[in-house]
Amino acid sequence: MAFITGQTNRRISNKEAVNYLREVVAKQGEAALQSQCVPVDEALWSTERYRDFLSVRRQALADRMNAFIREKSGT
């Protein structure tokens, strides 16, 4: 899950992730993916590596949330 507009959702439709994620990086840079904790390692974008993708993203989301909590708690 990522935050995208309805227009973007319709444009990517049922494209393979590897195809539209490459487009995102080409147009907006890796920061666009990193801002949503999407792994930038293209090897993880294939359907066959989906479980690995989820594992890496889950860790990135946890790290981001923990950093946020530390920042807000002043520790």
N, C-alpha and C positions, 0 to 999 in steps of 0.2 A: 504494500500500500504506500502510495506517495500522494502528496498534494499536487494536483494538476487541474487545469481548467477543463470544462466540458468540451471545449473546442479541441484541446490537445488530446483528450481521451478519444474523441471521434477520429482524429487524424491518425493516431497510432493503432486504433481498432484492434485487430488480431495479429499485428505484426509480431515477429519473433523479437524478444527483448534485445538480443544482440544488435539487431538492426536499428531500433529506435534509440537505444542507449548510445550507440555510436553517433547518431545524429545529434543527440543532446550535447555530447561532449564536443563535437565539431562546431556547433553553433554557440554554446554557452560555456564550454570549459568543464573540467572535472569538478569545479566548485559547485556546479548545479546539482550534481549527484551527491557530493559530499554533504551538502546542506540538508539532504534528506536521508543521510546515512546509507546511501546506496553504494555498494562496493564498486570501485573503479577498475578492478581487475577483470578484464574482458573474459578471461577463462571462466569466470563464475556466471557469465551471462547466458550460457547455453542451457537449454532445457535439461540436459543430462546432469548438469551441476546445480540444479535448483536447490537441493537440500543443503549443499555447501554454501550457496548464496545466502540462504536463510540463516544459516549458522553465523556467517560473517556479519550479516546485517544485524542480527539479534545482538551480537556482542557490541557492535558500533552504537546501536540504540541504547544499550545499557550503559556504555561508557559515557555517552552524551548526557544521559539522564543523571548519572552519578556526578558528573562535572557540574551540571546545573544545580543539583542539590547542595554540593559543597560550596558553590559560589553564593547561593542564597543563604546558607547557614553560617557563612563566614569562617569556615574551617579550611 
